[in-house]
Amino acid sequence: MKRIIISIQRISGLASSEAIVILLITALLVTGWVGRALIPQTSAHQEATVQRIMALLDSIERAVEKQPLAPAQSAHSAPEGGFERYPNVRSTRKNLNTAVMVNINTAGKSQLTQLPGIGPAIAERIIESRNDAPFHSVDDLLRVKGIGPAKLERIRRFVTAP
């Protein structure tokens, strides 16, 4: 180390303390350059945070799916945990603790659009279909254009038919 400092002094004509500062700055720059080359550009903290958020959302979804539905309260109630995933559903904080079963033979358009994945167009088709022939079971919703097996499974726990 002392040889390096003496070499820096001879080459640059600097004092001993100045040569030490130059050596220290050079060591820090080299360390930063090597560290940058070895550590990936994606921050490990950011990646861990995203993974934790995704795990939390998955656990919340699993917990909501396991919750039994409460008896019908009002037309604007949402299932426990709410419909936050579904942008066409409007709910308030006070409604997040109650759940509603929507009767597909009597529900209005506004009630039907509260169901996950059911917008105004599909709600209209449900109403038109039940006017032609009432629904005898929830599975009868498959005859409505725009409702397939996946969508039916998403809304099954929120609807009822006599």
N, C-alpha and C positions, 0 to 999 in steps of 0.2 A: 504494500500500500504506500509506504513511504517512497519507494522507487518511482511509483506512478506520479506522486505529487512532485517529486524532484524533476521528473521528465517534463511535466506540464510547465513547471517554473522555467526550465531551460528554453523550451520551445516558445513560450509566450512572453516571458519576461515578467511574470506576475509574482506577487508576494505569496508566501506560504498559505496564508488564510484565503487569499483569492483563488489559489489553485485548488484548495479543499472545496470551496463553494462550487467551482466549475465541475469538479469531480462528482459532487453530490447531485447537482442538477443533471449531469449526464446520466448518472445511475438511475435517477427517477424517470427520466425520459425513456431509457432503455427498458426499465421495468414496466412502464405503462404500455410501450409498444408490444412487448412480449405478452403481457396480460391481455391486451386487446386481441392479439392474434389467437390466443388460446381459449378465451371465453367467447361463446357465441353471441351474436348481436341481440338475439331475443333475451330479454331480461328473465332470469329464472323466477324472480318475484312476480312478474306479470303473468307468466305461464302458470305458476302455482295458484295465483289468485283466481284465474279463469277456471282452473280445474276445481278449486274449492267451491266456486259459485255454481258450476254445473252439477257438482255432487249434491250441493244443498238443494238446488231446484229439483233434482231427481228424487231426493228423499222426501221433499214436500209433496211432490206429485204422487209418490207411492203411498204416503200417509193419507192424502185426500181420497185416493181410490179405495182405501180400506175403511173409510168412515161410512157408517150407515146413514141413510137419508132420514131427515126428520120429517114429520108430517107437514103438509102444505101450510104455509104461513100467508104469503101474499104473492101477487103476480110478479113483483119485482124482487123477490128473494133470490139469492144465489146460493150454490152449494157451499158447504164449509170450505174455506180456503178461497172462495170466490172464483170468478171467471177471468182473472187477470190475463190469462193467456189468449183470450178471445177478444179482439178489438171491437166487435160489434155489440158487445154486451155492456150495458151501463149499470153499475151498481154503486151503492154507497157503503161506507164502512159499517154502518149499523146492520146492513143486510148480509154481510159476509158470514155471520154466525148462524144463519137459518138456511134451510134448503127447501126447494119447492118441487113438487111433482106436477108436471104439466100434462093435463089430459088432452091428448091429440085430437079428440073428437069435439072438444068444446073450447079449446084455447083460441084466443084471438091472435092476430098477426104480431102484436107487440110482445105477447107472451112467448110465442114461438121463436121470435128473433133473439130472445135471451138464451136460447139453447146454443151450446158450442157448435160453431160451424154452420149455423142456420141464419141466413140473411133474409132480407125482405123477399127476394125472388123465390127462394125455396119455401118460405113460409106461405106465400101465395099459392104455390103448387100443392102444399099440404092441405090447405083449405079447399082448393078446387077438387082435389082427390077425395076428400072426405064428403064433399057435397055429392059426388057421383056415387060413392059407396062408403059407409062408415068403416073405420078401422076396428077390426075385431081383436087384433093383438098388435104389439109394438112392431113385430116383424112385418106387418102390412105396410110399414113406411118404405120398404124396399120398392114398392110400386111407384113411388114418387121420383120423378126425374131429378137427379142431383143428389140422391141419398143412396149410397152404396153400403156394402157391409162394414167398411171401416167407419164411415160417418155414423151409421146406426149404432155401432158399439160405443162411440164417443158420447152419444146422447141417450143411450138405453137407460142409464140409471136416473135420468131426469124426466122421463116420459112414462105415461101410463095410458092404457086403453082398456075399456071394459072387457 
